[in-house]
Every structure is written in structure tokens, then in C-alpha cells.
Amino acid sequence: MGKTSIGRSIAEALGRQFYRFSVGGMRDEAEIKGHRRTYVGAMPGKLVQAFKEVEVENPVIMLDEIDKLGQSFQGDPASALLEVLDPEQNVDFLDHYLDVRMDLSKVLFICTANTLDSIPGPLLDRMEQIRLSGYIAEEKLAIAKNHLWPKLLKRNNLPKKRINLSDAALKQVIEGYAREAGVRQLEKQLHRIVRKSAVKLLEEELGTVKVSVKNLEEFLGAPIFRKEKVLTGEGVVTGLAWTSMGGATLPIEAGKVHSLDRGFKLTGKLGEVMQESANIAYSYTLGHLQEYGADADFFDSAFVHLHVPEGATPKDGPSAGLL
């Protein structure tokens, strides 16, 4: 999603210096608060190094990949960041190496993460959350045409006229091979097209390689994602689902099996929320049989099997629970 670029733009708009460091995989709190000078190879913490580089007291500091913080016997970096991000405490931040109090209250901290689930609650409480929605297909198309494709051609030293990628083919790449919130996978797929086109230009001595919807599979293989189809018929309804790429539909199938035992079975790797939704739907139906024109003993000899396709994919969440 270009979170680092957004951070740089914020710093530029505010007229401040920008410094970024990644905390992904960090397991030692001394990386934040500095090592004590009694240790061999002791160094100041990342924040002191940031001030040393920017040479101002009010920079924009980006803590990248904060959801991937580690933890070990050497300490918990997430706990060390509590003091850094708390405006009531960071006016008196102490670096163990310098052993000097520092005022961090003038620093604008920006933390980036791909998911909030792995961030400790106390640390999350000290932040204001801003969710960035994924790019829509039209935005990806514009980014690919104006930025990604020219950059890849330049990187591979290929003139633009040697490879002709149609807009329809580019749209098919977005929808069938790179269905994601950002454009990282899209860039990888476009790079595959450039590499294979370069081989064609050399081996077949062609003047121009044309990439269209018809021959796209020659470069990328079969599409990874298929277009969603609305299933119709008795016992099939369409539910809602949410992913990082946006909304989606979720077909839900139900079948009646004649059996001496009443009840129902759930399949499709459903989470707790969807299982509870299915239980509620089943109980509601039992209590309103007459309204639906069914006999009161309809389920006495009927076993209901509820299934959500693509059983290998876990399904859960508030939107997926709308059965």
C-alpha cells in the first residue's frame, strides 16, 4: 500500500525530517532503549541514532512492521515502546547507553502494520488507528500503466515499443493473477511478462511482442483467481465476506437428508461466529415453521447439511456470519 511513501509525504508536508527503521523481528529491548556501556559492543538505541542522523528534535519517525515485533529472554521490545509512544512518559525517555534524559514529545511517530491481531493491547491503545483501504481495479490499472510498467521496461533496458501490453490484458492480470490490496504481486506478474517477452525477442528475433488476453496464459499460465459466479437454485443462498482486498460473495449450500435423527451438520472449515450464525438460523427456522408453510414435524425425520464451498479456506468474521 506504499505506507513508507505516505510517511515521507507527511514529513514533507509538515516540513520535517523523516527517519524510518523496521522493528519487524526485533527481540531485544536494548534496540530501543540502548545497551548499557558495561557490555562489549554496546550501542545507543535506534531513537538516539535517529536523532543523530536527522539533527532536529521534531522529526517524523516511522516504526515499520510493528505487528512483527518479537520477544525473547533479552526483553520485550513492545513493552519498551510503551514509554516511547506514551505522551505522558516520553518527555523523560532514558537511553541506557547515553544515560541522559531525552524529550520525545515533539516527535511525530507513525507505526505501520498489516494486521492488528498481533499487536499487544496496551501498545495499540497508545495509537490512533488509521485504516488504509486497498486499491480498486481502476487505481491499479493507472498505477501499472503510469509507474510499474515503465519502471520494469527501464530496469530491463527494453524500449516501450518492443513490448505491446494491451489494457485488456493488463486488466486480466489484475483480476486473474494479482488479486490483492496493494500492487506488489501485480509488479511480480508484470515482471514475469517482461522477462518472458525478452526471451521471445532474442530467440525468435521478433521486432515486437504483443501481449493480449488471448495469449496471456503463455506468459503467466492459468489464472489463479476466477470470476465469482452467483449460484442459484433451491438450498443455495449468497452470503457476504470481507477480505483485505474488499468485499466478496460467499455461496452457502444447504441440503435435506432423510434420517431418523434430527439436527444438522456444518462443513467448510467455519469459524465460531459462522457456526453460531448457523445455529441461530436453524433455531429460528424451527420456531417459525408455520410461517413458512411447513408442517410442525418437518424436521423430525430430516437431517440438514450446511456447507460453504472451498473447504480448505477458513471462514469466519462478522460479515461472513450473515447467513
Secondary structure, DSSP 8 states (H G I E B T S, - for coil): --HHHHHHHHHHHHT--EEEEE-TT---THHHH---TTSTT----HHHHHHHHH-SSS-EEEEETGGG---BTTB-HHHHHHHHH-TTTGGGEEETTTTEEE--TT-EEEE--S-STTS-HHHHHTS---------HHHHHHHIIIIIHHHHHHHTT--GGGEEE-HHHHHHHHHHT--SSSSHHHHHHHHHHHHHHHHHHHHS--S-EEE-TTTHHHHH-S-SS-------STTEEEEEEEETTEEEEEEEEEEEEE-SS-EEEEES-B-HHHHHHHHHHHHHHHHTTGGGT--TTTTTTEEEEEE-S-TTS-B-STTTT--
